[in-house]
Amino acid sequence: MFTPTNLTMLRKEEMTELLRSTLDICLQNDANALNLNTQVNALRSIVDQLDDTLVYERENEFTKELEALDSDRDEAITGLRFGFVMNTYHQHPKIKEAAQILLDRVDSYGSSIARMNYESESAAIINLINDFETEENLKAALQRVGLQNWVDRLKIANQKFRTLYTERITEESKKNKTSFSAIRPEAMTVYTNLINRINAYVVLDEEKKYESIHNELITLTDRYHQIISNRKRNTSEETDQVVN
């Protein structure tokens, strides 16, 4: 079986899955009939808590993706504005005039939209896109300078950003957030208590009622021991390569 030392060598997702699989095995072998209800209920509770922490900690991935989407829309609004600026130097008077009209409208929201905070930038882009889509003189000017594709890019980038932003707000609104590290010690104790209980019953098990669950748990933990062994071997090989 797994010792507390072994458990500390597992990654977050691995430890959670080990405990979840252990719970499944106990339930499939009728934990009630094996007098394991107290230990199994404690394990079920801790698995639920670990799942919650993993969802919470994935917010970091939300942040990275959000920053990437913000960068996309920053590039879109900056590229669009530069396109307007470039066309204000166009040799054709009508294109030059159209570009100036468009540039003035962009700058009416601030010449540095890309430097605004998330919320202000979202609002500015929404209003700007609405102007481009509803005001006939701006629609005509866009057609004249040939930059509608940049407006489309900006609209899509802002929509993607706002969708993920809303998802992040939903995640952050969850209460009682606890880190995986804070729960790990209790999880290790709960798991160890269950395994010790089963091992104690096995010693006294003349009817072999616990043979099945015991063998299944050994098979399960063997797989995770292999994961740790493979990781150690790979790390050792990488170290050797660096040294050599």
C-alpha positions as CSV (number, residue, x, y, z in Angstrom):
1,M,0.0,0.0,0.0
2,F,1.0,3.7,-0.1
3,T,2.8,5.2,2.9
4,P,2.5,8.9,3.7
5,T,6.0,9.3,2.3
6,N,4.8,7.8,-1.0
7,L,1.8,10.1,-1.1
8,T,4.0,13.2,-0.9
9,M,5.7,12.1,-4.0
10,L,2.5,12.2,-6.1
11,R,1.4,15.3,-7.9
12,K,-1.9,16.9,-7.1
13,E,-3.9,15.3,-9.8
14,E,-2.3,11.9,-9.2
15,M,-3.0,11.9,-5.5
16,T,-6.6,12.9,-6.1
17,E,-7.1,10.2,-8.6
18,L,-5.5,7.6,-6.3
19,L,-7.9,8.5,-3.5
20,R,-10.8,8.6,-5.9
21,S,-10.0,5.1,-7.3
22,T,-9.5,3.8,-3.7
23,L,-13.0,5.1,-2.9
24,D,-14.4,3.4,-6.0
25,I,-12.9,0.1,-5.0
26,C,-14.2,0.3,-1.5
27,L,-17.7,1.1,-2.7
28,Q,-17.7,-1.7,-5.3
29,N,-16.7,-4.1,-2.5
30,D,-19.6,-3.0,-0.3
31,A,-17.9,-0.8,2.3
32,N,-20.9,-1.2,4.6
33,A,-20.6,-5.0,4.7
34,L,-16.9,-4.7,5.4
35,N,-17.5,-2.3,8.3
36,L,-15.6,0.5,6.5
37,N,-18.4,3.1,6.4
38,T,-16.7,5.6,8.7
39,Q,-13.4,5.6,6.9
40,V,-15.0,5.5,3.4
41,N,-17.2,8.5,4.2
42,A,-14.2,10.4,5.4
43,L,-12.4,9.5,2.2
44,R,-15.4,10.6,0.0
45,S,-15.5,14.0,1.8
46,I,-11.8,14.6,1.3
47,V,-11.9,13.6,-2.4
48,D,-14.7,16.2,-2.9
49,Q,-12.6,18.8,-1.2
50,L,-9.5,18.0,-3.3
51,D,-11.6,18.2,-6.5
52,D,-12.8,21.7,-5.4
53,T,-9.2,22.9,-4.8
54,L,-8.1,21.7,-8.3
55,V,-10.9,23.6,-9.9
56,Y,-9.9,26.7,-7.9
57,E,-6.2,26.4,-8.7
58,R,-7.0,26.1,-12.4
59,E,-7.9,29.8,-12.2
60,N,-4.3,30.4,-12.8
61,E,-4.8,29.0,-16.2
62,F,-7.8,31.3,-16.6
63,T,-5.5,34.2,-15.9
64,K,-2.9,33.2,-18.5
65,E,-5.5,32.7,-21.2
66,L,-7.2,36.0,-20.2
67,E,-3.9,37.8,-20.6
68,A,-3.4,36.2,-24.0
69,L,-6.8,37.3,-25.2
70,D,-6.3,40.8,-23.8
71,S,-3.0,40.9,-25.8
72,D,-5.0,39.9,-29.0
73,R,-7.4,42.7,-28.7
74,D,-4.7,45.2,-27.8
75,E,-2.9,44.2,-31.0
76,A,-6.2,44.5,-32.9
77,I,-7.1,48.0,-31.7
78,T,-3.5,49.2,-32.1
79,G,-3.3,47.8,-35.6
80,L,-6.6,49.3,-36.6
81,R,-5.6,52.7,-35.3
82,F,-2.3,52.6,-37.1
83,G,-4.2,51.6,-40.3
84,F,-6.3,54.7,-40.0
85,V,-3.2,56.9,-39.3
86,M,-1.4,55.4,-42.3
87,N,-4.3,56.2,-44.5
88,T,-4.4,59.8,-43.4
89,Y,-1.3,60.2,-45.5
90,H,-2.9,58.5,-48.6
91,Q,-2.5,60.4,-51.9
92,H,-6.2,59.9,-52.6
93,P,-8.1,62.8,-50.9
94,K,-11.3,60.8,-50.2
95,I,-9.4,57.9,-48.6
96,K,-7.4,60.5,-46.6
97,E,-10.6,62.1,-45.5
98,A,-12.3,58.8,-44.5
99,A,-9.2,57.7,-42.6
100,Q,-9.2,61.0,-40.6
101,I,-12.9,60.6,-39.7
102,L,-12.2,57.0,-38.4
103,L,-9.1,58.1,-36.5
104,D,-11.0,60.9,-34.8
105,R,-13.7,58.4,-33.7
106,V,-11.2,56.0,-32.3
107,D,-9.4,58.8,-30.4
108,S,-12.7,60.1,-29.0
109,Y,-12.5,57.0,-26.7
110,G,-8.9,57.7,-25.9
111,S,-5.8,57.4,-28.0
112,S,-4.5,54.6,-25.7
113,I,-7.4,52.1,-25.5
114,A,-4.9,49.2,-25.3
115,R,-3.5,50.6,-22.1
116,M,-6.8,50.8,-20.3
117,N,-7.8,48.4,-17.5
118,Y,-9.8,45.3,-18.6
119,E,-13.2,46.7,-17.9
120,S,-12.6,50.2,-19.4
121,E,-11.1,48.6,-22.6
122,S,-14.0,46.2,-23.0
123,A,-16.5,49.1,-22.7
124,A,-14.6,51.3,-25.1
125,I,-14.3,48.6,-27.8
126,I,-18.0,47.6,-27.5
127,N,-19.0,51.3,-28.1
128,L,-16.5,51.8,-30.9
129,I,-17.6,48.6,-32.7
130,N,-21.2,49.7,-32.3
131,D,-20.3,53.1,-33.9
132,F,-18.7,51.3,-36.8
133,E,-21.7,49.1,-37.3
134,T,-24.5,51.6,-37.0
135,E,-23.3,55.0,-38.2
136,E,-23.5,55.2,-42.0
137,N,-20.7,57.7,-42.4
138,L,-18.3,55.4,-40.5
139,K,-19.5,52.3,-42.4
140,A,-18.8,54.1,-45.7
141,A,-15.4,55.4,-44.4
142,L,-14.4,51.8,-43.4
143,Q,-15.3,50.5,-46.8
144,R,-13.3,53.3,-48.5
145,V,-10.1,52.6,-46.5
146,G,-10.6,48.8,-46.7
147,L,-10.1,48.0,-43.0
148,Q,-13.3,46.2,-42.2
149,N,-11.3,43.0,-41.6
150,W,-9.5,44.7,-38.7
151,V,-12.8,45.8,-37.2
152,D,-14.0,42.2,-37.4
153,R,-10.8,41.0,-35.7
154,L,-11.2,43.5,-32.9
155,K,-14.8,42.5,-32.3
156,I,-14.1,38.8,-32.1
157,A,-11.1,39.3,-29.9
158,N,-13.1,41.4,-27.5
159,Q,-16.0,38.9,-27.4
160,K,-13.6,36.1,-26.6
161,F,-12.0,38.1,-23.9
162,R,-15.3,39.1,-22.3
163,T,-16.6,35.5,-22.3
164,L,-13.5,34.2,-20.4
165,Y,-13.6,37.2,-18.1
166,T,-17.1,36.4,-17.1
167,E,-16.1,32.8,-16.5
168,R,-13.2,33.9,-14.2
169,I,-15.6,36.1,-12.2
170,T,-17.8,33.1,-11.7
171,E,-14.8,31.1,-10.4
172,E,-13.6,33.9,-8.1
173,S,-17.1,34.2,-6.6
174,K,-16.8,30.8,-5.1
175,K,-16.5,31.0,-1.3
176,N,-14.3,29.1,1.2
177,K,-11.5,28.6,-1.2
178,T,-8.8,26.3,0.2
179,S,-5.5,25.3,-1.4
180,F,-4.6,21.8,-2.2
181,S,-1.5,22.0,0.1
182,A,-3.7,22.9,3.0
183,I,-5.9,19.8,2.6
184,R,-3.1,17.3,1.6
185,P,-2.1,16.4,5.3
186,E,-5.7,15.6,6.2
187,A,-6.1,13.6,2.9
188,M,-3.0,11.6,3.8
189,T,-4.4,10.9,7.3
190,V,-7.8,9.8,6.0
191,Y,-6.2,7.5,3.4
192,T,-3.8,6.0,5.9
193,N,-6.6,5.4,8.4
194,L,-8.6,3.5,5.8
195,I,-5.7,1.4,4.7
196,N,-4.7,0.6,8.3
197,R,-8.2,-0.5,9.0
198,I,-8.3,-2.8,6.0
199,N,-4.9,-4.3,6.8
200,A,-6.0,-4.9,10.4
201,Y,-9.1,-6.8,9.2
202,V,-7.0,-8.8,6.7
203,V,-4.9,-10.2,9.6
204,L,-8.0,-11.5,11.3
205,D,-9.9,-12.4,8.2
206,E,-10.4,-16.2,8.4
207,E,-13.3,-16.1,5.9
208,K,-11.3,-14.1,3.4
209,K,-14.0,-11.4,3.2
210,Y,-11.3,-8.7,2.7
211,E,-9.1,-10.6,0.2
212,S,-10.7,-9.0,-2.9
213,I,-10.6,-5.4,-1.7
214,H,-7.1,-5.9,-0.4
215,N,-5.8,-7.3,-3.7
216,E,-7.5,-4.6,-5.7
217,L,-5.9,-1.9,-3.6
218,I,-2.5,-3.5,-3.9
219,T,-2.9,-3.6,-7.7
220,L,-3.9,0.0,-7.7
221,T,-1.0,1.3,-5.6
222,D,1.4,-0.8,-7.6
223,R,0.5,1.3,-10.6
224,Y,1.2,4.5,-8.8
225,H,4.5,3.1,-7.4
226,Q,5.4,2.6,-11.1
227,I,4.6,6.2,-11.9
228,I,6.9,7.4,-9.2
229,S,9.7,5.0,-10.3
230,N,9.4,6.1,-13.9
231,R,9.6,9.7,-12.8
232,K,12.7,9.1,-10.7
233,R,14.3,7.2,-13.6
234,N,13.6,9.9,-16.1
235,T,14.9,12.6,-13.7
236,S,18.0,10.6,-13.2
237,E,18.6,10.2,-16.9
238,E,18.1,13.9,-17.5
239,T,20.6,14.7,-14.8
240,D,23.1,12.3,-16.3
241,Q,22.7,13.9,-19.7
242,V,23.4,17.3,-18.2
243,V,26.5,16.1,-16.3
244,N,27.8,14.3,-19.4
